[in-house]
Amino acid sequence: MTLAPLEPPYAPEVARFLEKWMPPVKAGRVGVQGWRMPPGFDAPPLALFRLLAVHEDLCDRVRPMASGLLNHGLLPAADRELLIARVTARLDAEYEWGIHAVVQAPAAGLSPAALRATVHGWPDDFADPVQSLLVQAADELLDSGRLPAAVVDELAAVRSPAQIIEIVLLCGWYRTLATLIRSAELAPETWAARFPA
């Protein structure tokens, strides 16, 4: 047995569910979770959303948290996208990394060099000290499942306690998504970026 995304035709309740996650693109203005999609974008709902739709009830319950982290969080957008890119790169979830590299990361102002470094770099490879610290935090969470007190202290100098909690939850959420993506062996969306060589 394989874990596989649902394919059309969708049952009416699944179609409604998928539209909540990914409204139709109209004049390039609406896309994944309200984000502007690439020019000429005309594709079915993301494979990840169609995979989550297999368990519609559970997915309906996690959608508010996912949307909250992506669209209503307290972190600056560039922080959020750097953390997502680092977590998904470290966990080899090219599928999710590639979507964010095309859609959200550029809109947040994350540079191509920073995106590349999330795949091939170390915290010290980031010239910006806050970016270096955020990558270190993501790595600590991935490697040990916790933020050491010293890292929390450093983060507290540049981010609020609520933002630090959001860092932990954001990294955990994208670790969960990466685990599902890897378990289902989702191939990258045709329009998404691939890991840089």
C-alpha positions, 0 to 999 in steps of 0.5 A: 500500500502507498499513501497517495493524494486523492485524484479527481473527480472529488466528492463534493465535501472533498472539493469544498475542503480543497477549496478552503486550503487552496482557493481557485486562482483568479487573475493571479491574485489568489492561490495557496492559503491566500498567497500569490501564485507564479505567473501562468499558474494553473494547476490542480490543488497541491498534492499535499492538500489532496493527501491531507484530504484523505483524512478530511476530519483531521485535516479540517482540525489542523487547517486553522493552526497551519493557516495561523502559522503561515498567515497570522503569525507574529514572526517577520515573514522572512524569519518564518520562511527561513525557518521553513526552508531550513527545516524542510531542507534538513529533512529532505522534503524538497516538495515543501521547500520548492513550493515556499522557494517559489511562492512565499520566500521571495514575497518575504524578501528571502534572498536566493543566496539565503535559500541556497544556504538553507540546503547547503549551509551551516548557521555560520554561513549566514552573514545576518546574525539573526538569520544565523541564530534562527538557523541554529535554532531550527537545527537544535530543534531538529537535532535534539527536539529542544531549544537549549537555554543559551539559544533561548537567551540569544533569541530573547535578545531579538524576539519576544517570548511569544515569537520564540514559542512560535519558532518552536511550533513552526519548526515542529509543524513543518517537521510533521509535514516533512514526515508526511511528505517523505512517507508518501514520497510526494514528487515536487509540483511541476512549477516548484523549485528544486533543491539547488545543486 
